[in-house]
């Protein structure tokens, strides 16, 4: 038979309310009482009925996470971090991928699962501000990813310009001067590729090194093949860099493959820095120096912000204070130095 609060209360010799306070980690329970209740919980194998708890609040206990591509290792790793963060708040996560297509992003934001989810974390690529401004669904929404929107939604994003500048500064400190940027795609200022290109330009300018537009490699997508094609195009045109800063790790890995095929050594001939700190980059023949966004912090901030907004939506009934206006939450990043810039045997630093 299932064990309930009443059974735990009887075992510990306290009220059901006290057991509830312990289970929900509320204050006003003495350490001795908390320990006695926890011992009763452990002895009886009591497990809270999280589903019932959400239903009593008129909630489903499900959050949705929509990202462009779950096949991309960065989004797969981020999704795992979001699932872990949501579990700490007793939420389950429903995953979807939009393939970076506007129609699918619109479908996600316009309530296609309105009766299933309590809130949505979205990484949009193609939605315009007016698309989100016209969103009819009132379920709380938190944005992640580096595309910026001046809209009344919390947004979790690292500082792309600062991160790109850190990568370029590292290459400059190593004495590199012909630093290519691989990953240009369009000129829309709100896009992360544009912001990382701005960081590339800004750091070169501050160091007095001319930014050579001939060393900007354009891409069709964000995968290894795109990096390989962009690097091959530079080399075929006779535009030989002594370093590469890539939009992401996958592009960097594709570029490094082409260099190996052309007899170029990394980092002796060309130093390489990626972006995202994918696990794959740690285990190549040459380990990859990369900008590492704090994925755990991104997930924790996004989930925490969404839970805050859900509580705010319940405020008229519960009296819970909300977190105020829309917030831009910026988790940190770190430059992880490995063999692609430091040479053979370089440990993570």
C-alpha positions as CSV (number, residue, x, y, z in Angstrom):
1,X,0.0,0.0,0.0
2,X,1.1,3.6,-0.7
3,X,2.6,5.6,2.1
4,X,1.0,9.0,2.7
5,X,1.7,12.1,4.8
6,X,-0.6,10.7,7.6
7,X,1.6,7.6,7.9
8,X,4.8,9.7,8.1
9,X,3.2,12.0,10.7
10,X,2.2,9.0,12.9
11,X,5.6,7.5,12.6
12,X,7.4,10.7,13.6
13,X,4.8,11.8,16.2
14,X,4.1,15.1,14.5
15,X,1.2,16.8,12.6
16,X,0.6,16.3,8.9
17,X,1.3,20.0,8.5
18,X,4.8,19.6,10.0
19,X,5.5,16.7,7.6
20,X,4.3,18.9,4.7
21,X,6.6,21.7,5.8
22,X,9.6,19.3,5.8
23,X,8.7,17.8,2.4
24,X,8.4,21.3,0.9
25,X,11.5,22.5,2.7
26,X,9.7,25.3,4.4
27,X,11.0,27.2,7.4
28,X,9.7,27.1,11.0
29,X,10.7,23.5,11.6
30,X,13.3,22.8,14.3
31,X,16.4,20.8,13.2
32,X,15.5,18.0,15.6
33,X,11.9,17.8,14.3
34,X,13.1,17.9,10.7
35,X,15.6,15.1,11.3
36,X,12.9,13.0,13.0
37,X,10.5,13.5,10.1
38,X,13.2,12.8,7.5
39,X,14.0,9.5,9.3
40,X,10.3,8.5,9.2
41,X,10.2,9.4,5.5
42,X,13.3,7.2,4.9
43,X,12.0,4.3,7.0
44,X,8.6,4.2,5.3
45,X,9.9,4.9,1.8
46,X,7.5,7.9,1.4
47,X,7.6,9.6,-2.0
48,X,5.7,12.9,-2.6
49,X,3.0,12.8,-5.2
50,X,4.4,15.6,-7.4
51,X,1.6,15.2,-10.0
52,X,-1.1,15.8,-7.4
53,X,0.7,18.8,-6.1
54,X,0.8,20.4,-9.5
55,X,-2.8,19.6,-10.2
56,X,-3.9,21.2,-7.0
57,X,-2.4,24.4,-8.4
58,X,-4.1,24.0,-11.7
59,X,-0.8,23.1,-13.3
60,X,0.5,20.1,-15.3
61,X,4.0,19.9,-13.9
62,X,5.5,20.0,-17.5
63,X,7.8,22.6,-19.0
64,X,8.6,22.7,-22.7
65,X,12.0,23.3,-24.2
66,X,12.2,24.1,-27.9
67,X,15.6,24.3,-29.6
68,X,16.6,24.5,-33.2
69,X,18.2,21.0,-33.5
70,X,18.5,18.3,-30.9
71,X,21.0,16.5,-33.2
72,X,23.5,19.4,-32.6
73,X,25.6,18.3,-29.6
74,X,25.4,21.8,-28.0
75,X,21.6,21.7,-27.8
76,X,21.7,18.1,-26.7
77,X,24.0,18.9,-23.8
78,X,21.9,22.0,-23.0
79,X,18.7,20.0,-23.0
80,X,20.2,17.6,-20.5
81,X,21.1,20.5,-18.2
82,X,17.6,21.9,-18.5
83,X,16.1,18.6,-17.6
84,X,18.3,18.4,-14.5
85,X,17.5,21.9,-13.5
86,X,13.7,21.4,-13.9
87,X,13.8,18.2,-11.8
88,X,15.0,20.3,-8.9
89,X,11.7,22.2,-9.1
90,X,9.7,19.0,-9.5
91,X,9.1,19.6,-13.2
92,X,9.3,17.3,-16.2
93,X,10.5,18.7,-19.5
94,X,8.9,18.1,-22.9
95,X,11.4,18.5,-25.7
96,X,10.9,19.8,-29.2
97,X,13.1,20.9,-32.1
98,X,12.1,23.6,-34.6
99,X,14.8,22.9,-37.2
100,X,15.4,26.7,-37.1
101,X,12.3,27.2,-39.3
102,X,10.0,30.1,-38.7
103,X,6.8,28.2,-39.1
104,X,7.8,25.6,-36.5
105,X,8.9,28.4,-34.1
106,X,5.5,30.1,-34.6
107,X,3.7,26.8,-33.9
108,X,5.6,26.4,-30.6
109,X,4.9,29.9,-29.4
110,X,1.3,30.1,-30.4
111,X,-0.1,27.6,-28.0
112,X,-0.1,24.3,-29.8
113,X,0.4,22.6,-26.4
114,X,-1.4,25.2,-24.3
115,X,-3.2,22.5,-22.2
116,X,-0.1,20.4,-21.7
117,X,2.6,22.7,-20.5
118,X,3.0,25.3,-17.7
119,X,5.7,27.3,-19.5
120,X,8.0,27.4,-22.4
121,X,11.8,27.9,-22.8
122,X,12.5,28.8,-26.5
123,X,15.7,29.2,-28.5
124,X,14.4,31.1,-31.6
125,X,16.4,31.6,-34.8
126,X,14.0,32.9,-37.3
127,X,11.2,34.6,-35.4
128,X,11.0,38.3,-35.7
129,X,10.1,40.6,-32.8
130,X,6.6,41.1,-34.2
131,X,6.0,37.4,-34.2
132,X,6.6,37.2,-30.4
133,X,4.8,40.5,-29.8
134,X,1.6,39.0,-31.3
135,X,1.9,35.8,-29.4
136,X,-1.7,34.9,-28.1
137,X,-0.7,32.2,-25.7
138,X,-0.4,33.4,-22.1
139,X,1.7,30.6,-20.7
140,X,5.0,32.1,-19.4
141,X,7.8,32.2,-21.9
142,X,11.6,32.5,-21.4
143,X,14.0,33.0,-24.3
144,X,17.5,31.5,-24.5
145,X,20.1,31.9,-27.1
146,X,22.0,34.9,-28.3
147,X,19.5,36.5,-30.7
148,X,18.3,39.6,-28.9
149,X,14.6,40.7,-28.8
150,X,13.4,44.0,-27.2
151,X,10.3,42.3,-25.8
152,X,8.7,41.7,-22.4
153,X,10.2,38.3,-21.9
154,X,13.1,37.2,-19.7
155,X,16.1,36.3,-21.8
156,X,19.1,34.2,-20.9
157,X,22.1,34.8,-23.1
158,X,25.9,35.1,-22.7
159,X,27.7,38.2,-23.9
160,X,28.7,37.1,-27.4
161,X,30.8,40.2,-28.2
162,X,32.9,39.8,-25.0
163,X,33.2,36.0,-25.5
164,X,34.5,36.5,-29.1
165,X,36.9,39.2,-28.0
166,X,38.3,36.8,-25.4
167,X,38.9,34.2,-28.1
168,X,40.6,36.7,-30.4
169,X,42.7,38.2,-27.6
170,X,44.0,34.7,-26.8
171,X,45.1,34.3,-30.4
172,X,46.7,37.7,-30.5
173,X,48.6,37.0,-27.3
174,X,50.1,34.0,-29.0
175,X,51.5,36.3,-31.7
176,X,48.9,35.5,-34.4
177,X,47.9,38.3,-36.7
178,X,46.1,36.9,-39.7
179,X,43.1,35.7,-37.7
180,X,40.2,34.3,-39.8
181,X,36.6,34.3,-38.7
182,X,34.6,31.2,-39.9
183,X,30.9,31.4,-39.5
184,X,29.5,34.6,-41.1
185,X,26.1,34.1,-42.5
186,X,24.0,37.3,-42.6
187,X,24.2,40.9,-41.5
188,X,21.2,41.0,-39.1
189,X,22.6,42.7,-36.0
190,X,20.5,40.6,-33.6
191,X,22.1,37.3,-34.7
192,X,24.9,35.6,-32.7
193,X,27.1,35.2,-35.8
194,X,26.9,38.9,-36.3
195,X,27.7,39.6,-32.7
196,X,30.7,37.3,-32.7
197,X,32.0,38.9,-35.9
198,X,31.7,42.3,-34.1
199,X,33.8,40.9,-31.3
200,X,36.4,39.7,-33.8
201,X,36.5,43.2,-35.3
202,X,36.6,45.0,-32.0
203,X,39.4,43.1,-30.5
204,X,41.5,43.3,-33.7
205,X,40.9,47.1,-33.8
206,X,41.8,47.6,-30.2
207,X,45.1,45.8,-30.8
208,X,45.9,47.8,-33.9
209,X,45.7,44.8,-36.2
210,X,43.8,45.4,-39.4
211,X,40.6,43.3,-39.8
212,X,41.0,41.7,-43.2
213,X,37.5,40.9,-44.6
214,X,39.1,38.5,-47.0
215,X,39.6,36.2,-44.0
216,X,35.9,36.1,-43.2
217,X,34.5,32.7,-44.2
218,X,30.8,32.5,-44.9
219,X,28.7,29.4,-44.1
220,X,25.4,27.9,-45.1
221,X,24.8,26.2,-41.8
222,X,26.6,25.4,-38.5
223,X,27.9,21.9,-38.9
224,X,31.3,20.3,-39.6
225,X,30.7,20.2,-43.4
226,X,30.1,24.0,-43.3
227,X,33.3,24.6,-41.5
228,X,35.2,22.4,-43.9
229,X,33.7,24.2,-46.9
230,X,34.5,27.6,-45.5
231,X,38.1,26.7,-44.7
232,X,38.6,25.1,-48.2
233,X,37.2,28.3,-49.8
234,X,39.8,30.4,-48.0
235,X,42.7,28.2,-48.8
236,X,41.6,27.8,-52.5
237,X,41.5,31.6,-52.8
238,X,45.0,31.9,-51.4
239,X,43.9,33.5,-48.2
240,X,46.2,31.8,-45.7
241,X,45.4,32.6,-42.1
242,X,47.7,31.9,-39.1
243,X,44.7,31.4,-36.8
244,X,41.0,30.7,-37.0
245,X,38.2,31.8,-34.7
246,X,35.2,29.7,-35.5
247,X,31.5,30.5,-34.8
248,X,31.2,27.1,-33.1
249,X,33.1,23.9,-32.3
250,X,31.5,22.0,-35.2
251,X,32.7,24.5,-37.7
252,X,36.2,24.5,-36.1
253,X,36.3,20.7,-36.3
254,X,35.4,20.7,-40.0
255,X,38.0,23.4,-40.7
256,X,40.7,21.4,-38.8
257,X,39.9,18.4,-41.0
258,X,40.6,20.4,-44.2
259,X,43.8,21.7,-42.7
260,X,45.0,18.1,-42.0
261,X,44.1,17.1,-45.6
262,X,46.1,20.1,-46.9
263,X,49.2,19.3,-44.8
264,X,48.7,22.2,-42.4
265,X,49.6,21.6,-38.7
266,X,47.5,22.8,-35.8
267,X,48.5,24.8,-34.0
268,X,52.0,25.2,-35.5
269,X,50.7,26.6,-38.9
270,X,47.2,27.6,-37.9
271,X,45.9,28.0,-34.3
272,X,42.2,27.3,-33.9
273,X,39.6,28.4,-31.3
274,X,36.0,27.2,-31.4
275,X,32.9,28.0,-29.4
276,X,30.5,25.9,-27.2
277,X,32.9,23.5,-25.5
278,X,31.4,20.3,-26.9
279,X,32.6,17.0,-25.5
280,X,33.7,16.0,-29.1
281,X,36.3,18.8,-29.1
282,X,38.1,17.3,-26.1
283,X,38.8,14.0,-27.8
284,X,40.1,14.7,-31.3
285,X,43.6,14.0,-32.5
286,X,44.2,17.7,-31.6
287,X,42.0,18.8,-28.7
288,X,40.1,22.0,-29.3
289,X,40.6,25.4,-27.5
290,X,37.1,26.8,-27.2
291,X,34.8,29.4,-25.5
292,X,32.8,27.5,-23.0
293,X,29.4,29.0,-22.1
294,X,28.3,27.9,-18.7
295,X,25.6,25.5,-19.8
296,X,24.6,24.6,-16.3
297,X,24.1,28.3,-15.4
298,X,22.1,28.9,-18.7
299,X,19.8,26.0,-17.8
300,X,19.5,27.0,-14.1
301,X,18.7,30.6,-14.9
302,X,16.2,29.7,-17.7
303,X,14.3,27.2,-15.5
304,X,14.4,29.4,-12.4
305,X,13.2,32.4,-14.4
306,X,10.3,30.3,-15.9
307,X,9.3,29.0,-12.5
308,X,9.3,32.6,-11.2
309,X,7.0,33.6,-14.0
310,X,4.7,30.7,-13.4
311,X,4.5,31.7,-9.7
312,X,3.8,35.3,-10.8
313,X,0.9,34.1,-13.0
314,X,-0.5,32.4,-9.9
315,X,0.0,35.5,-7.8
316,X,-3.7,36.8,-7.9
317,X,-4.7,33.6,-6.1
318,X,-1.7,33.0,-4.0
319,X,-0.5,36.4,-3.2
320,X,3.0,35.5,-4.3
321,X,5.1,38.5,-5.3
322,X,6.4,38.3,-8.9
323,X,10.0,39.1,-10.1
324,X,9.1,42.4,-11.8
325,X,9.7,43.4,-15.4
326,X,11.6,41.5,-18.1
327,X,15.2,40.5,-17.2
328,X,18.3,40.0,-19.3
329,X,20.2,37.3,-17.5
330,X,23.8,36.8,-18.6
331,X,25.6,33.6,-17.4
332,X,29.3,33.5,-17.6
333,X,31.8,31.9,-20.0
334,X,35.4,30.7,-19.9
335,X,38.1,30.3,-22.5
336,X,39.4,26.7,-22.3
337,X,42.9,26.4,-23.7
338,X,43.8,23.1,-25.3
339,X,46.2,21.7,-28.0
340,X,44.7,23.6,-31.0
341,X,46.3,26.8,-29.7
342,X,48.8,25.6,-27.0
343,X,50.3,22.6,-28.8
344,X,50.7,18.9,-28.0
345,X,50.1,17.9,-24.4
346,X,48.3,21.1,-23.4
347,X,45.9,20.4,-20.5
348,X,42.6,22.3,-20.1
349,X,43.3,25.7,-18.6
